[in-house]
């Protein structure tokens, strides 16, 4: 089994229900989309599918009735995973640690500031679900670029690469601001999670010539992306 962790614990909790066929249609759709890009959940489903063999051989820990129910469901899960194309860029797109919060310059109204402060406090202590919910509320048309930046990063940390694109592009559309270079970098990460290396490289090219630690990291990541595509 791969040594990896699911970045979206709320979806990871659905693996048992997925294997036993107990998910609602909405949960099923959300989990299967998540499964496309989450190695941790893929491993868990593969492990569950291994019960098939034990059930077929009359394993002592699998009752006959449970086997009749589990075998078709786990077989379907195994088939789904076999049909899913492996993303060779997934590991390059992983975001394991949160971007540090150094303070957001704001011009928002006092009520909005309270929401942002609460969201970033949640972000700092790792409560990503609360941070995302509150940052989503704060991401109005006149919000500061930092709100969009941390919303995008939070969604990446939660394994929601597709949903991270809009707020990170929102940072770029509000240039110049202090978050532009980092937004390019995290957009590249999101595109790698979505198996779009060309889009990722386009973002990395925007910053890989910068004479900064982030610029050097972007250049190294670009090299690795090109190697993975050979």
Buried (B, 14 or more C-beta within 10 A) or exposed (E): EEEBEBBBEEBBEBBEBBBBBEBEEEBBEBBBEBBBBBBBBBBBBBEBBEBBEBBEEEEEEBEEEEBEEBBEBBEBBBEBBEEEEEBEBBBBBBBEEBBEBEEBEBEBEEEBBEBBBBBBBBBEEEBBEBBBBBBBBBBEEEBBBBBBBBBBBBBBBBBBBEBBBEBBBBBBEBEEBBBBBBBBBBBBBBBBBBBBBEBBBBBBBBBBEBEEEBBEBBBEBBEEBEEBEE
